[in-house]
Structure formats: structure tokens, C-alpha cells
């Protein structure tokens, strides 16, 4: 959705070096095994994969792989497993769809590592990854407390998670509650509360007891999710809101003035390699973007993250495979318990690349399989008569790959629309509908139910003029044709500044503040 209003960022090139490192030479028939492979590597990290195989003669219903990473190497994004870390120790547990393995069956999970060190001390379901006795490890210092009992979540609120656990044996000074390698609480009893959390966010904890001799080994992990998760269904009226640009307004102010409930939050980019970050530089959680999302949810709203955009260092080119990219998307989904994601595929690095188009479609297919209730949206540019060559290819490939995309959204601006933005927008939408009908064999109504429009309020970069009256016409056409989504770029610009030209914090035309948002709130899907 980003256009020339936003300065571009240089694209980071990533050179991939294929290679494989196996932790397994042979697999005894009596045990599960886990084989590590280094799929690809680059200067600052690598993509790793474990293959878990059931070598027994009976079905297993769950698996747990644990390993250590050397100093200087840390876990990044992961996929197809629930992963927790405690210092350099990593625990990966099956997720719902890949825990049960019949005799002889295998499954995989993957991750990106920051650094070059390979996993060591690997175990699967308590035995070595080769199927034998667990590797020896240095015993804890003499005199430290015993391992704490299994922790449990005793209560949650919108901003806090409370835990309790069994007491350790031996002399205990107190307990430290860890989230990853970070201490979240230090207490003398066997309960604690971690406060100041975001609404509807998941957190995984381990407990260590300590005394003057040192810390115990970590307890088993427990995961809790704060309350306040959104209810209701996906809303197609969701204009773009950008924390990093254009004097962003307070969301509650806009919501109270217009009735809008959903926003499309821009932009998730690469924070380095295949790791997602807001704008490529702000943390996925814990920063200004999460504070904004919390405020929207507190006011009864919800968000769709937009992944990509016109400029910046994007995940699509940086993730080495569809599986790795799906893992990055899944990290965003898990961070905010999302109902929908929008992949804004633009420019030559993503939209005009067959390899990256297919990678994005493959990743969305995986995400849809793993999150059946999630809405997947793909947003791209258009001509005045419908999708370009690249847009048509994207649609046809989505059909060929079975990507199961819910909504295909065009951006009818900066496309030579001239003075008649209403008619050119409608013409482009009809062209999209026809392309969807051709690719998927749908009728008009079904194609419309998978169609979205995302315009640009006021003056576009090409000086195309979409007035509030024109946007009302477009909204009414969208309602009468029962399309799936109506959005615009952006709420930050939804303020009047007649004669001001193309700006980031206003529309360049005379208008009441938030008028485009108010009109969009009247979209009924």
C-alpha cells in the first residue's frame, strides 16, 4: 500500500548457501529420532529443520525435542512446533496437527537461527535424538535447590497472568519466573503474577529456584494467554493505519467519531532475515504498535496486520522457502491471536517476481491449513481495466497451487485513473471479478465474495482525485455488489488540507476530519 509518500528502504540481499548437517547416523527401531538439517545459511544466520521420525512399532501421540544452542547463537522465528527457550536451551513441542505419528511416519519443524552455531545435546521424548540414552550434561552446582514442580496458570486478566508451582526440595531462597531468558518475577513463595501485558497475548514461562549456591534446573514450561481476545467475525471495512508515519491519530478518537471498528495496521517487514518486525525496526510486541493494537481492542475494535508494502526490506524475498515464510506469518498470528492477515505484495522484489509470488502463495496455503478460521487477504496493484500481467499470474497461481486465498484486493490508484476515479475503480473491480471467474470457475456472486478494493483518499501520488463524494459512490457500489473488503490508504491522511498537495498527514483536499473513515464504516460486509 505504501507509495512514494513514504521513502523507500534499501533491499537487503541474502545469499543462501545450501548444506546439510545430520545429528543422526542411524536410528534404532525401538525409539523416536530427530534429525537436524541446515537447509540454508547466510552471513548472520541460517534456516534449520528437524525431522522427527517414529521408529517404533506403535503410534506416538506427541513429541518433544530439546537441544542447546552455543553461545552467540539464538532462536529466531520458528514454525510447525511450539518453541520455548531458557537461556541457550530450546524446547520444541508438537502442535495440534503433527503430534500423532504412526509407526514409521515422520514430520518436520523448522526455525531460523541468529548466528552460526548448530544444535547440540539433542533429545526427543527424553532419549537422545539417535534413540539412545540422553546425553550427559553438567550437573547443577552442589547445594542448589531441586527442580520446581510443574507450574500452572491460576488466573488471567487483560494485562496479567498469575502462576503457581510446586515447591523445590532443599534450601530455597526464592524463585525466579523466566520468559525465555528474561526474568519476569522474583518471589519467595510458590506463586507470582506477571503484569503489564498486552490484551490477548500468549506468554510461556519456566521457574527456577535459587539459593546462595546457584539456580536449580528449570521447571517444565507453561503457557498462558491474557484475556480480552476479540470476539465476532471479520469485518471487511478496515482502512490502513500506520504507526510510523503521518502523525497517526489516537485510534479511539477516530473510532468514536466514525463508528469504524477494524483497522489494517501497516507494515510488517523483515527485521533481519526471516524475522518479522513492524517497519523492519520496531519490535513485533512490546512497542508502540502493540500499544496501538491494545488501544483499538480496548475500544472494542480489531486489526489486520499488513505484511509487505511498496518499499522496505520485506519477508517475501528474505525467507528462503514457503515453509519459512509461513513460520514468520505464524509468529505474527500467534503474537496477536489474529482473525485475518493481509499480504500487500508490490514492486519488483515481490509482485513482479515469479519465485517470490509462489513463495508467498505457498506460505499462505500453509498458514490457512494450520489456522482454518483465519482470513487470508492478498493486496496488489491494478490497471484501470483489471489485473495486469503480474496480477493475473498471481490469481492463476493461487488457483493452481490451491492457496485458498479468501480475498483478492486491488489498489485502484496511481494507475492512470485520471478524473473519473469512480468509473475507473469500478472497471478495475469488474476486471478483477472476471479474472477470478476465469481462474476459479466462480460465478459473479462468488467472485464478488472474494473481491476487495483499497483506494487512496483525496489526492494520490499521480494527482488522481478521490473526493468524499466519489468514495461514497465506490462504497455504495461495493455494498450493492456484496464484495468482501473495502479499505483505503490511509487513516493518517483522513484530514482536510485544501490545496496542500499530496501529504502524509492529510488528504490534500477540503474535507471534514475522518470523513473517508466514516464513509468506509458504512460498508456492510
ABEGO torsion letter per residue (X at the ends): XBBAABBBBBBBBBBBBBBBBBABABBBAABBBBBBBBABBBAABBBBBBBBBBABABBBABBBBBBBBBBGBBBBBBBGBBBBBBEABBBBBBBAAAABBBBGBBBBBBBBBBEABBBBGBBBGGBBAAGBBBBBBBBBBBGBBBBBBBBBBABBBAABBBBBBBBBBEBBABBBBBBEABBABBBABABBBBBGBBBGBBBBBBBBBBBAAEBBBBBBBBBBBBBGBBBEBBBABBBBBBAABGGBBBAAAAAAAAGBABBBBOBBBBAEEABBBBGGABBABGBAAAAAAAAAAAAGBBBBBBBEEABEBBAAAABABAAAAAAAAAAAAAAAGBABBBBBBBEAAAAABAAAAAAAAAAAAAAAAABAABBBBBBBBBBAAEBBAAAAAAAAAAAAAGAGBABBBBBBBGAGAEABAAAAAAAAAAAAAAAAAAAAGBBAAAAAAABBBBBBBEBBAAGBBBBAAAAAAAAAAAAAAGBABBBBOBAAABBBBBGAEBBAABAGBBBBBGAAAAAAAABAX
